[in-house]
Amino acid sequence: MVKVRQRQLKVAISHEEPLLAMGIRASLEHEPSLELVEADAAHGFLPAQVLVTDWSGAMRWLRADPVVRDCPLAVLVVASHAREQPLLSALRRGLSGMLLCSCTPLELVHAIEAVGTGRNYVCVEMAQRVAANFSREPLTSREDTVLQLLARGQCNKAIASNLGIAPGTVKSHVKAILGKLAASSRTEAAHIATELGIVDVAKSSRFENAPMY
């Protein structure tokens, strides 16, 4: 019986941390089941089946044109950290998987093979943290709107004025947002939301000329 050679997965690496990118490439370049290809940012990384990237690269893809999004590309994030709720949100929006940069080369290969065949893969540590916080509710529509304004640096009084609600109500929404994003401050919440694409820049721009009390 002739043994059919398994088709290699085409993998592109596009990571904002040069040393980490080099380490990922070194871990994969001799793996027989994988073929490393150049990431083609101009064409949505189309030459690849799997994109190994950072959070910024993943969020660019999640916000990409629907034609690009429909291409058979699995996106795997390798990062030093992640927060449970934003990670869960990214997975719901189409992220294929996430690994901490402390993972082993073997786990990296397993993760790439998993997402490359249509499955999701999240490292054990993050999967346990997500499971422990799975009962947390997602942001409500009103909380999302408050977050857009909060991310632009507006205080509770300014947000209340824009939305026509009481400052005390805004304070309650902000408290809920901090809890759901596992953030310790308004600044951290805005950073998390911006970093992971939760803040809709186009939506927020409608408030660009709003008063900043």
KEMI-757135 format. One line per 5 residues: number of its first residue (from 0); their letters; for each residue y, z, x of N, C-alpha, C, CB. Coordinates in Angstrom, 3 decimals, always signed. Atoms other than C-alpha are relative to their C-alpha. Glycine has a CB too. Layout:
NUM> A> Y/Z/X/Y/Z/X/Y/Z/X/Y/Z/X  ...
//
This chain:
0> MVKVR> -1.201/+0.000/+0.851/+0.000/+0.000/+0.000/+1.246/+0.000/+0.883/+0.008/+1.236/-0.960  -1.232/+0.098/-0.776/+3.393/-1.004/+1.346/+0.974/+1.081/-0.469/+0.635/-1.417/-0.138  -0.948/-1.052/+0.330/+5.806/+1.902/+1.470/+1.401/-0.577/-0.118/-0.035/+1.115/+1.054  -1.352/+0.520/+0.234/+9.162/+0.999/-0.064/+1.019/+0.947/+0.625/+0.277/-0.176/-1.524  -1.008/-0.815/-0.667/+12.034/+2.211/+2.055/+1.065/+0.452/-1.001/+0.649/-0.783/+1.161
5> QRQLK> -0.998/-0.547/+0.902/+14.393/+4.495/+0.165/+1.379/-0.536/+0.349/-0.009/+1.529/+0.051  -1.342/+0.557/-0.205/+17.830/+2.997/-0.317/+0.953/+1.091/+0.478/+0.532/-0.647/-1.306  -0.951/-0.974/-0.531/+20.529/+4.740/+1.699/+1.185/+0.172/-0.941/+0.486/-0.428/+1.387  -1.220/-0.273/+0.743/+23.425/+6.404/-0.061/+1.194/-0.293/+0.897/+0.031/+1.468/-0.508  -1.212/+0.294/-0.757/+26.807/+5.097/+1.069/+0.982/+1.157/-0.180/+0.637/-1.353/-0.457
10> VAISH> -0.834/-1.194/+0.034/+29.019/+8.048/+1.969/+1.299/-0.233/+0.761/-0.754/+1.199/+0.586  -1.315/+0.074/-0.655/+32.752/+8.065/+2.739/+0.515/+1.418/+0.212/+1.019/-0.843/-0.852  -0.578/-1.310/-0.312/+34.525/+11.004/+4.374/+1.513/-0.154/+0.083/-0.581/+0.579/+1.338  -1.466/+0.028/-0.029/+38.202/+11.590/+3.675/+0.485/+1.433/-0.175/+0.592/-0.948/-1.122  -0.345/-1.416/+0.041/+39.251/+15.123/+4.565/+1.291/+0.253/+0.760/-1.134/+0.850/+0.581
15> EEPLL> -1.316/-0.242/-0.590/+42.714/+16.470/+5.339/-0.061/+0.853/+1.275/+0.894/+0.675/-1.017  +0.144/-0.810/-1.199/+41.384/+18.816/+8.061/-0.807/-0.783/+1.037/-0.682/+1.361/-0.326  +0.667/+0.882/-0.965/+40.547/+16.630/+11.106/-1.261/+0.583/+0.625/+0.952/-0.350/+1.086  +1.170/-0.600/-0.638/+38.167/+19.069/+12.785/-1.164/+0.123/-0.975/+0.351/+1.372/+0.567  +1.048/-0.105/+1.006/+36.262/+19.663/+9.563/-0.575/-1.377/-0.308/+0.542/+0.656/-1.282
20> AMGIR> +0.460/+1.368/+0.239/+36.092/+15.915/+8.960/-0.939/-0.453/+1.114/+1.198/-0.962/-0.111  +0.852/+0.360/-1.129/+34.653/+15.447/+12.449/-1.351/+0.695/-0.078/+0.688/+0.347/+1.313  +1.236/-0.752/+0.137/+32.082/+18.164/+11.826/-0.897/-0.566/-1.084/+0.302/+1.442/-0.292  +0.767/+0.605/+1.098/+31.022/+16.591/+8.535/-0.632/-1.302/+0.474/+0.906/-0.255/-1.239  +0.518/+1.281/-0.496/+30.677/+13.191/+10.176/-1.134/+0.210/+0.999/+1.125/-0.815/+0.652
25> ASLEH> +1.037/-0.265/-0.996/+28.674/+14.622/+13.057/-1.290/+0.486/-0.648/+0.491/+1.028/+1.010  +1.176/-0.519/+0.701/+26.341/+16.348/+10.600/-0.749/-1.088/-0.752/+0.409/+1.092/-0.964  +0.594/+1.030/+0.857/+25.684/+13.138/+8.681/-0.366/-1.297/+0.713/+0.936/-0.314/-1.101  +0.111/+1.338/-0.576/+25.801/+10.245/+11.128/-1.417/-0.386/+0.423/+0.904/-0.104/+1.178  +1.372/+0.327/-0.387/+22.132/+10.498/+12.147/-0.999/+0.271/-1.126/-0.393/+0.793/+1.236
30> EPSLE> +0.867/-0.267/+1.135/+20.789/+11.279/+8.678/-0.512/-1.329/-0.567/+0.752/+0.818/-1.088  +0.531/+1.311/+0.401/+18.431/+8.390/+7.738/+0.214/-0.370/-1.471/-1.454/-0.040/+0.289  -0.161/+0.302/+1.424/+18.990/+8.706/+3.987/+1.439/-0.362/-0.365/-0.450/+1.184/-0.830  -1.421/+0.224/+0.269/+22.760/+8.233/+4.341/+0.569/-1.081/+0.908/+0.787/+1.299/+0.178  -0.735/+0.994/-0.778/+25.024/+5.418/+5.492/+1.485/+0.323/-0.099/-0.296/-1.455/-0.504
35> LVEAD> -1.422/-0.320/-0.003/+28.560/+6.360/+6.512/+0.826/-1.278/-0.064/+0.370/+0.819/+1.248  -0.886/+1.147/+0.145/+31.232/+3.907/+5.385/+1.433/+0.499/+0.043/-0.284/-0.778/-1.322  -1.408/-0.385/-0.058/+34.993/+3.890/+5.750/+0.552/+0.175/-1.407/+0.823/-1.048/+0.774  -0.641/-0.242/+1.289/+36.966/+5.379/+2.878/+1.134/-0.995/-0.196/+0.527/+1.453/-0.094  -0.999/+1.028/+0.291/+39.074/+2.669/+1.273/+0.945/+0.512/-1.071/-0.671/-1.325/-0.450
40> AAHGF> -0.935/-0.610/+0.953/+42.005/+4.489/-0.313/+0.666/-1.031/-0.888/+1.059/+0.790/+0.737  -0.690/+1.040/+0.770/+43.578/+1.212/-1.459/-0.828/-0.495/-1.175/+0.349/-1.165/+0.899  +0.856/+0.494/+1.065/+40.574/+0.424/-3.616/-0.856/+1.107/-0.609/-0.886/-1.108/+0.523  +0.687/-1.089/+0.666/+39.557/+3.835/-4.893/-1.318/+0.395/+0.634/-0.233/-0.361/-1.398  +1.219/-0.355/-0.710/+36.876/+4.397/-2.239/-1.217/-0.742/-0.555/-0.227/+1.501/-0.075
45> LPAQV> +1.078/+0.750/+0.636/+34.793/+1.686/-3.923/-1.192/-0.305/+0.899/+0.538/-1.269/-0.518  +1.173/+0.313/-0.814/+32.589/+0.905/-0.880/-1.042/+1.121/+0.009/+0.432/-0.297/+1.415  +0.902/-1.146/-0.087/+31.025/+4.364/-1.207/-0.582/+0.368/-1.351/+0.722/+1.192/+0.586  +0.587/-0.604/+1.192/+28.725/+6.026/-3.699/+0.358/+1.473/-0.095/-1.518/-0.172/+0.004  -0.381/-1.411/-0.058/+29.709/+9.524/-2.565/+1.225/+0.145/+0.890/-1.173/+0.879/+0.526
50> LVTDW> -1.189/-0.314/-0.786/+33.099/+10.708/-1.360/-0.018/+1.477/+0.329/+1.303/-0.385/-0.757  -0.095/-1.393/-0.454/+33.173/+13.914/+0.708/+1.450/+0.235/+0.383/-0.978/+0.301/+1.215  -1.436/-0.126/-0.159/+36.718/+15.208/+0.580/+0.454/+1.443/-0.158/+0.716/-0.884/-0.999  -0.608/-1.305/+0.223/+39.095/+18.159/+0.205/+0.510/+0.050/-1.430/+1.149/+0.274/+1.016  -0.491/-0.128/+1.382/+40.731/+19.452/-2.975/+1.057/-1.057/-0.324/+0.583/+1.402/-0.228
55> SGAMR> -1.057/+0.985/+0.266/+43.746/+17.145/-2.626/-0.595/-1.376/-0.257/+0.987/-0.066/+1.175  +0.646/+1.292/+0.193/+41.532/+14.086/-2.258/-0.738/-0.072/-1.313/-0.948/-0.284/+1.128  +0.729/-0.029/+1.272/+39.406/+15.144/-5.215/+0.955/-0.121/-1.176/-0.820/+1.290/-0.122  -0.944/+0.048/+1.110/+42.443/+15.674/-7.426/+0.674/-1.363/-0.113/+1.050/+1.082/+0.160  -0.531/+1.363/+0.067/+43.854/+12.259/-6.481/-0.970/-0.897/-0.763/+0.255/-0.565/+1.421
60> WLRAD> +1.005/+0.807/+0.691/+40.596/+10.746/-7.687/-0.048/+0.351/-1.481/-1.383/+0.200/+0.637  +0.063/-0.409/+1.398/+40.558/+12.798/-10.903/+1.209/-0.487/-0.790/-0.104/+1.511/-0.097  -1.195/+0.507/+0.670/+44.081/+11.575/-11.656/+0.117/-1.516/+0.108/+1.239/+0.653/+0.582  -0.071/+1.437/-0.279/+43.258/+7.974/-10.701/-0.043/-0.823/-1.280/-1.142/-0.418/+0.921  +0.071/+0.961/+1.093/+43.443/+4.904/-12.895/-1.406/+0.002/-0.600/+0.383/-1.417/+0.491
65> PVVRD> +1.322/-0.003/+0.641/+40.590/+4.802/-15.459/-0.960/-1.044/+0.556/+0.156/-0.219/-1.470  +0.868/+1.034/-0.569/+39.278/+1.566/-13.893/-0.675/+0.519/+1.256/+0.802/-1.279/+0.313  +0.552/-0.593/-1.217/+38.830/+3.418/-10.600/-0.955/+1.123/-0.365/+1.125/+0.524/+0.919  +0.822/-1.121/+0.408/+37.432/+6.492/-12.361/-1.355/-0.448/-0.508/+0.703/+0.800/-1.056  +1.245/+0.486/+0.574/+34.759/+4.350/-14.029/-0.974/-0.518/+1.054/+0.290/-1.087/-0.995
70> CPLAV> +0.898/+0.484/-1.039/+33.334/+3.231/-10.695/-1.039/+1.073/+0.304/+0.788/-0.384/+1.281  +1.079/-0.965/-0.246/+30.026/+4.870/-9.701/+0.218/+0.789/+1.288/-1.342/-0.721/+0.062  -0.338/-0.792/-1.177/+31.564/+7.339/-7.269/-0.155/+1.480/-0.307/+1.433/-0.304/+0.470  +0.147/-1.447/+0.126/+30.464/+10.960/-6.914/+0.920/+0.662/+1.011/-1.482/+0.446/+0.214  -0.965/-0.670/-0.876/+33.078/+13.301/-5.453/-0.463/+1.418/+0.297/+1.406/+0.018/-0.642
75> LVVAS> +0.454/-1.311/-0.468/+32.003/+16.322/-3.405/+1.089/+0.629/+0.854/-1.328/-0.119/+0.804  -1.027/-0.724/-0.756/+34.579/+18.846/-2.191/-0.652/+0.952/+0.996/+0.937/+0.779/-0.954  +0.383/-0.994/-1.003/+34.054/+20.778/+1.034/+1.280/+0.747/+0.363/-0.684/-0.668/+1.281  -1.236/-0.762/-0.188/+36.624/+23.569/+1.276/-0.316/+1.429/+0.415/+0.846/-0.007/-1.287  +0.180/-1.376/-0.465/+37.145/+27.048/+2.670/+0.003/+0.993/-1.150/+1.087/+0.364/+0.991
80> HAREQ> -0.073/-0.906/+1.132/+37.716/+28.520/-0.780/+0.066/-0.783/-1.302/+1.210/+0.926/+0.130  -0.189/+0.553/+1.337/+37.742/+27.899/-4.505/+0.112/+1.171/-0.956/-1.173/-0.964/-0.408  -0.093/-1.017/+1.034/+38.658/+29.880/-7.578/-0.814/-0.464/-1.204/+1.485/+0.271/-0.394  +0.995/+0.335/+1.001/+36.232/+30.030/-10.451/+0.517/-0.899/-1.113/-0.537/+1.243/-0.588  -0.473/+0.762/+1.159/+38.318/+28.775/-13.352/+0.490/-1.401/+0.374/+1.116/+0.757/-0.691
85> PLLSA> -0.393/+1.359/-0.396/+40.005/+25.869/-11.524/-1.195/-0.861/+0.388/+0.977/+0.059/+1.160  +1.197/+0.759/-0.352/+36.607/+24.843/-10.121/-0.718/-0.468/-1.252/-0.941/+0.843/+0.869  +0.660/+0.361/+1.251/+35.082/+24.899/-13.595/+0.777/-1.101/-0.710/-0.142/+1.229/-0.914  -0.841/+1.033/+0.609/+38.028/+22.876/-14.891/-0.202/-1.342/+0.690/+1.478/+0.406/+0.060  +0.191/+1.246/-0.750/+37.582/+20.297/-12.106/-1.365/-0.620/-0.295/+0.144/+0.258/+1.509
90> LRRGL> +1.336/+0.509/+0.327/+33.853/+20.003/-12.851/-0.009/-0.644/-1.385/-1.042/+1.137/+0.064  -0.078/+0.558/+1.351/+34.635/+19.404/-16.522/+0.737/-1.337/-0.002/+0.697/+0.987/-0.946  -0.797/+1.231/-0.059/+37.082/+16.668/-15.521/-0.677/-1.106/+0.807/+1.360/+0.296/+0.596  +0.728/+1.059/-0.687/+34.529/+14.802/-13.424/-0.368/+0.261/+1.446/+0.782/-1.209/-0.055  +0.417/-0.329/-1.359/+34.156/+16.536/-10.050/-1.515/+0.150/+0.025/+0.697/+1.300/+0.504
95> SGMLL> +1.469/-0.043/-0.073/+30.533/+16.190/-8.909/-0.537/+1.273/+0.633/-0.506/-1.183/+0.776  +0.521/-1.191/-0.642/+30.210/+19.204/-6.663/+0.969/+0.625/+0.973/-1.261/-0.318/+0.700  -0.870/-0.722/-0.919/+31.663/+21.732/-4.269/-0.838/+0.843/+0.954/+0.997/+0.887/-0.774  +0.627/-0.814/-1.038/+30.552/+23.364/-1.012/+1.071/+0.763/+0.752/-0.830/-0.874/+0.969  -0.872/-0.712/-0.922/+32.165/+26.036/+1.095/-0.236/-0.556/+1.396/-0.255/+1.543/-0.047
100> CSCTP> +0.136/+0.586/-1.329/+32.818/+24.894/+4.663/-0.917/+0.813/+0.903/+1.356/-0.134/+0.645  +0.963/-0.802/-0.746/+30.493/+27.676/+5.845/-1.442/-0.450/-0.255/+0.155/+1.469/-0.365  +1.347/+0.484/+0.321/+27.520/+25.688/+4.470/-0.683/-0.567/+1.247/+0.062/-1.075/-1.109  +0.761/+0.578/-1.110/+24.771/+24.425/+6.769/-0.034/-1.520/-0.142/-1.447/+0.578/+0.046  +0.136/+1.460/+0.090/+24.365/+20.713/+7.636/-1.091/-0.420/-0.992/-0.310/-0.580/+1.378
105> LELVH> +1.086/+0.324/+0.917/+21.093/+20.751/+5.667/+0.458/+0.090/-1.452/-1.186/+0.932/+0.234  -0.494/-0.121/+1.368/+22.825/+21.995/+2.522/+0.979/-1.125/-0.318/+0.670/+1.366/-0.212  -0.930/+1.107/+0.203/+25.540/+19.373/+2.981/-0.754/-1.266/-0.376/+0.843/-0.237/+1.261  +0.807/+1.185/+0.300/+22.897/+16.632/+3.017/-0.615/+0.112/-1.388/-1.104/-0.189/+1.058  +0.601/-0.202/+1.320/+21.134/+18.110/-0.017/+1.031/-0.202/-1.106/-0.613/+1.404/-0.101
110> AIEAV> -1.057/+0.131/+1.003/+24.432/+18.292/-1.907/+0.376/-1.468/-0.195/+1.241/+0.818/+0.411  -0.353/+1.421/+0.079/+25.293/+14.667/-1.094/-1.092/-0.770/-0.735/+0.218/-0.594/+1.416  +1.105/+0.689/+0.666/+21.840/+13.499/-2.186/-0.032/+0.337/-1.486/-1.337/+0.370/+0.655  -0.010/-0.405/+1.406/+22.156/+15.481/-5.424/+1.091/-0.729/-0.775/+0.197/+1.513/-0.117  -1.095/+0.635/+0.739/+25.584/+14.174/-6.439/-0.132/-1.520/+0.024/+1.358/+0.418/+0.585
115> GTGRN> +0.192/+1.439/-0.103/+24.645/+10.693/-5.240/-1.013/-0.547/-0.982/-0.418/-0.351/+1.379  +0.983/+0.414/+1.007/+21.823/+10.617/-7.787/+0.373/+0.496/-1.387/-1.386/+0.509/+0.373  -0.503/-0.310/+1.334/+23.988/+11.756/-10.667/-0.051/+1.447/-0.429/-0.734/-0.771/-0.958  +0.040/-1.415/+0.344/+23.534/+15.511/-10.530/+1.228/+0.721/+0.547/-1.282/+0.647/+0.538  -1.067/-0.837/-0.542/+26.111/+18.236/-10.005/-0.588/+0.965/+1.009/+0.737/+0.767/-1.123
120> YVCVE> +0.462/-0.961/-1.005/+25.878/+20.554/-7.016/+1.155/+0.929/+0.350/-0.539/-0.726/+1.279  -0.971/-1.020/-0.402/+27.771/+23.787/-6.439/-0.748/+1.015/+0.846/+0.691/+0.683/-1.246  +0.673/-0.938/-0.895/+26.900/+26.106/-3.558/-0.285/+1.315/-0.729/+0.855/+0.257/+1.262  +0.487/-1.188/+0.695/+25.125/+29.324/-4.516/+1.103/+1.030/-0.220/-1.137/+0.627/+0.781  -1.053/-1.014/+0.125/+28.077/+31.631/-3.835/+0.968/-0.336/-1.125/+0.764/+0.138/+1.316
125> MAQRV> -0.951/+0.397/+1.042/+30.448/+29.638/-6.041/-0.678/-0.078/-1.363/+0.639/-1.348/+0.345  +0.715/+0.077/+1.275/+27.792/+29.050/-8.717/-0.142/+1.394/-0.612/-1.392/-0.648/+0.194  +0.125/-1.366/+0.493/+27.250/+32.805/-8.995/+1.328/+0.517/-0.520/-0.523/+0.915/+1.097  -1.317/-0.457/+0.440/+30.972/+33.451/-9.243/+0.430/-0.681/-1.287/+1.033/-0.249/+1.084  -0.324/+0.725/+1.234/+31.418/+30.751/-11.882/-0.804/+0.568/-1.167/-0.284/-1.518/+0.163
130> AANFS> +0.858/-0.545/+1.055/+28.471/+32.127/-13.870/+0.506/+1.365/-0.454/-1.456/+0.110/+0.490  -0.488/-1.334/+0.326/+29.918/+35.638/-13.706/+1.279/-0.042/-0.822/+0.233/+0.790/+1.266  -1.285/+0.126/+0.710/+33.212/+34.362/-15.104/-0.032/-1.057/-1.090/+1.104/-0.329/+0.979  +0.120/+1.108/+0.941/+31.841/+31.739/-17.478/+0.542/+0.343/-1.380/-1.440/-0.422/-0.116  -0.445/-0.414/+1.330/+32.828/+33.793/-20.505/+1.517/-0.058/-0.163/-0.482/+1.399/-0.288
135> REPLT> -1.462/+0.095/+0.103/+36.521/+33.459/-19.666/+0.399/-1.242/-0.788/+0.646/-0.029/+1.404  -0.454/+1.124/+0.812/+38.351/+31.262/-22.108/+0.875/-0.936/+0.829/+0.772/+0.501/-1.235  -0.909/+0.927/-0.677/+40.120/+28.078/-20.924/+1.429/+0.230/-0.491/-0.432/-1.474/-0.243  -1.388/-0.122/+0.431/+43.902/+27.858/-21.157/+0.183/-0.617/-1.383/+0.943/-0.669/+1.015  -0.335/+0.571/+1.295/+45.162/+27.362/-24.688/+1.082/-1.062/+0.190/+0.469/+1.103/-0.991
140> SREDT> -1.040/+1.027/-0.071/+47.551/+24.519/-25.468/+1.356/+0.619/+0.339/+0.086/-0.769/-1.331  -1.279/-0.664/-0.260/+50.496/+26.938/-25.489/+0.058/+0.535/+1.425/+0.225/+1.140/-0.998  +0.035/-0.508/-1.373/+49.411/+28.569/-22.212/+0.173/-1.137/+0.994/-1.318/+0.743/+0.270  -0.158/+1.156/-0.877/+49.151/+25.124/-20.634/+1.468/-0.415/+0.081/-0.861/-1.174/-0.497  -1.418/+0.370/+0.020/+52.714/+24.331/-21.716/+0.834/+1.004/+0.791/+0.513/-0.090/-1.447
145> VLQLL> -0.710/-1.038/-0.761/+53.964/+27.650/-20.346/-0.243/-0.178/+1.494/-0.448/+1.412/-0.448  +0.339/+0.191/-1.411/+52.165/+26.934/-17.073/+0.789/-1.152/+0.609/-1.499/-0.255/+0.156  -0.779/+1.123/-0.516/+53.925/+23.576/-16.714/+1.411/+0.457/+0.385/+0.070/-1.134/-1.044  -1.360/-0.487/-0.268/+57.302/+25.341/-16.910/+0.009/+1.056/+1.102/+0.619/+0.578/-1.277  +0.119/-1.026/-1.041/+56.190/+28.287/-14.785/-0.114/-0.652/+1.373/-1.223/+0.910/-0.263
150> ARGQC> +0.200/+0.690/-1.273/+55.100/+25.850/-12.069/+1.282/-0.638/+0.514/-1.075/-1.057/-0.143  -1.297/+0.543/-0.413/+58.646/+24.458/-12.011/+0.976/+1.107/+0.396/+0.600/-0.843/-1.124  -0.818/-1.114/-0.458/+59.953/+27.928/-11.162/+0.824/+0.667/-1.074/+0.893/-0.459/+1.059  -0.800/-0.592/+1.069/+61.337/+28.852/-14.568/-0.456/+1.425/-0.300/-0.082/-0.858/-1.267  +0.280/-1.386/+0.347/+61.565/+32.518/-15.500/-0.370/+0.094/-1.478/+1.216/+0.903/+0.318
155> NKAIA> +0.427/-0.172/+1.389/+60.356/+33.966/-18.800/+1.106/-0.351/-0.996/-0.457/+1.430/-0.228  -1.111/+0.265/+0.910/+63.813/+33.722/-20.377/+0.217/-1.499/-0.168/+1.283/+0.666/+0.511  -0.184/+1.447/+0.062/+64.132/+30.027/-19.505/-1.142/-0.660/-0.778/+0.089/-0.591/+1.418  +1.148/+0.553/+0.709/+60.614/+29.271/-20.753/+0.123/+0.282/-1.497/-1.316/+0.587/+0.556  -0.170/-0.370/+1.407/+61.313/+31.150/-23.992/+1.044/-0.891/-0.673/+0.407/+1.481/-0.122
160> SNLGI> -1.060/+0.851/+0.538/+64.511/+29.146/-24.486/-0.489/-1.416/-0.236/+1.194/-0.017/+0.941  +0.526/+1.361/+0.129/+62.742/+25.829/-23.914/-0.987/-0.141/-1.150/-0.667/-0.417/+1.288  +1.063/+0.082/+0.999/+59.887/+26.627/-26.274/+0.377/+0.628/-1.339/-1.237/+0.662/+0.528  -0.440/-0.607/+1.252/+61.845/+28.525/-28.908/-0.850/+1.196/-0.407/-0.018/-1.025/-1.098  +0.802/-1.184/+0.286/+59.764/+31.673/-28.616/+0.620/+1.199/+0.701/-1.473/-0.199/+0.447
165> APGTV> -0.573/-1.221/-0.569/+60.479/+35.291/-27.678/-0.446/+0.194/+1.452/-0.403/+1.220/-0.845  +0.383/-0.274/-1.387/+60.520/+36.330/-23.977/-1.263/+0.855/+0.098/+1.142/+0.693/+0.724  +1.195/-0.838/-0.004/+57.895/+38.949/-24.822/-1.270/-0.809/-0.219/+0.112/+1.068/-1.062  +1.143/+0.877/+0.239/+55.596/+36.224/-26.107/-0.338/-0.777/+1.265/+0.287/-0.968/-1.164  +0.209/+0.708/-1.260/+56.091/+34.277/-22.884/-0.689/+0.923/+1.006/+1.346/-0.519/+0.569
170> KSHVK> +0.597/-0.976/-0.927/+55.245/+37.424/-20.904/-1.496/+0.150/-0.266/+0.703/+1.375/-0.129  +1.416/-0.115/+0.363/+51.952/+37.701/-22.803/-0.774/-1.238/+0.439/-0.154/+0.209/-1.519  +0.656/+1.239/-0.423/+51.139/+34.045/-22.123/-0.185/-0.025/+1.521/+0.818/-1.226/-0.459  +0.077/-0.008/-1.463/+51.903/+34.461/-18.412/-1.104/+0.944/+0.466/+1.357/+0.415/+0.617  +1.046/-0.958/-0.348/+49.640/+37.514/-18.228/-1.382/-0.618/-0.199/+0.139/+1.280/-0.842
175> AILGK> +1.285/+0.656/+0.276/+46.807/+35.509/-19.816/-0.294/-1.092/+1.024/-0.003/-0.598/-1.416  +0.157/+1.077/-0.988/+47.392/+32.602/-17.424/-0.450/+0.566/+1.346/+1.323/-0.781/+0.168  +0.365/-0.607/-1.279/+47.212/+34.865/-14.367/-1.464/+0.437/-0.009/+0.912/+1.202/+0.307  +1.383/-0.439/+0.100/+43.930/+36.300/-15.595/-0.980/-1.153/+0.035/-0.198/+0.788/-1.256  +0.912/+1.141/+0.082/+42.355/+32.934/-16.342/-0.058/-0.795/+1.305/+0.418/-0.915/-1.137
180> LAASS> -0.002/+0.701/-1.282/+43.384/+31.464/-12.992/-0.356/+0.921/+1.165/+1.357/-0.630/+0.242  +0.307/-0.995/-1.037/+42.437/+34.640/-11.104/+1.111/+0.051/+1.044/-1.349/-0.321/+0.679  -1.171/-0.023/-0.877/+45.955/+34.665/-9.665/+0.667/+1.370/-0.066/+1.004/-1.113/-0.392  -0.640/-1.319/-0.043/+47.842/+37.787/-8.577/+1.495/-0.062/-0.259/-0.248/+0.647/+1.337  -1.438/+0.141/+0.221/+51.343/+36.372/-9.104/+0.301/-1.351/-0.631/+0.778/+0.161/+1.324
185> RTEAA> -0.437/+1.267/+0.579/+53.298/+33.620/-10.815/-0.029/-1.111/+1.055/+1.418/+0.139/-0.595  -0.017/+0.988/-1.080/+53.725/+31.872/-7.460/-1.408/-0.485/+0.322/+0.650/+0.591/+1.255  +1.379/+0.385/-0.288/+49.991/+31.946/-6.793/-0.572/-0.851/-1.131/-0.870/+1.248/+0.219  +0.472/+0.786/+1.145/+49.263/+30.654/-10.311/+0.531/-1.422/+0.073/+0.427/+0.657/-1.325  -0.592/+1.336/-0.118/+51.659/+27.751/-9.783/-0.641/-0.784/+1.132/+1.512/+0.100/+0.224
190> HIATE> +0.631/+0.661/-1.148/+50.104/+26.996/-6.398/-1.405/-0.477/-0.367/-0.059/+0.957/+1.216  +1.355/+0.372/+0.411/+46.579/+27.001/-7.836/+0.043/-1.198/-0.936/-0.709/+1.187/-0.682  -0.097/+1.059/+0.997/+47.601/+24.811/-10.745/+0.399/-1.326/+0.635/+1.003/+0.382/-1.081  -0.446/+1.223/-0.670/+49.376/+22.306/-8.504/-1.074/-0.545/+0.922/+1.278/+0.260/+0.789  +1.012/+0.394/-0.971/+46.672/+22.253/-5.842/-1.194/-0.672/-0.660/-0.462/+1.204/+0.786
195> LGIVD> +1.192/+0.513/+0.658/+43.891/+21.574/-8.321/+0.304/-0.932/-1.167/-0.833/+1.139/-0.481  -0.321/+1.014/+0.991/+45.767/+19.208/-10.606/+0.086/+0.499/-1.428/-0.997/-1.064/+0.066  -0.111/-0.525/+1.354/+46.037/+21.552/-13.592/+1.380/-0.277/-0.562/-0.292/+1.500/-0.024  -1.366/+0.307/+0.432/+49.791/+21.021/-13.726/+0.157/-1.500/-0.138/+1.045/+0.566/+0.995  -0.260/+1.409/+0.272/+50.654/+17.678/-15.286/+1.438/-0.289/+0.396/-0.258/-0.355/-1.504
200> VAKSS> -1.347/+0.244/-0.528/+53.622/+16.480/-13.225/+0.838/-0.807/-0.974/-0.073/-0.724/+1.341  -0.740/+0.845/+0.940/+54.600/+13.813/-15.751/+0.457/+0.816/-1.197/-0.863/-1.188/-0.464  -0.334/-0.842/+1.141/+54.509/+16.349/-18.563/+1.100/+0.976/+0.361/-1.230/+0.753/-0.494  -0.996/-0.984/-0.436/+56.501/+18.877/-16.579/+1.367/-0.632/+0.203/-0.450/+0.670/+1.289  -1.265/+0.654/-0.301/+59.176/+16.299/-15.721/+0.917/-0.073/-1.210/-0.251/-1.383/+0.529
205> RFENA> -0.841/+0.006/+1.188/+60.381/+16.381/-19.311/+0.957/+1.195/+0.001/-0.866/+0.013/-1.263  -0.820/-1.211/-0.040/+61.808/+19.818/-18.498/+0.853/+0.051/+1.276/-0.894/+1.250/-0.090  -0.646/+0.005/-1.322/+63.411/+18.730/-15.208/+1.421/+0.509/-0.061/-0.009/-1.395/+0.587  -1.396/-0.409/+0.084/+66.937/+19.348/-16.443/+0.184/+1.263/-0.825/+0.828/-1.112/-0.585  -0.084/-1.238/+0.761/+66.114/+22.565/-18.261/+0.695/+1.072/+0.834/-1.405/+0.474/-0.434
210> PMY> -0.704/-1.052/-0.752/+68.195/+25.647/-17.340/-0.966/+0.865/+0.787/+0.819/+0.876/-0.946  +0.828/-0.829/-0.866/+66.776/+27.712/-14.458/+0.700/+1.359/+0.140/-0.231/-0.685/+1.410  -0.709/-1.282/+0.021/+67.992/+31.227/-15.290/-0.379/+0.873/+1.177/-0.283/+0.739/-1.293
//
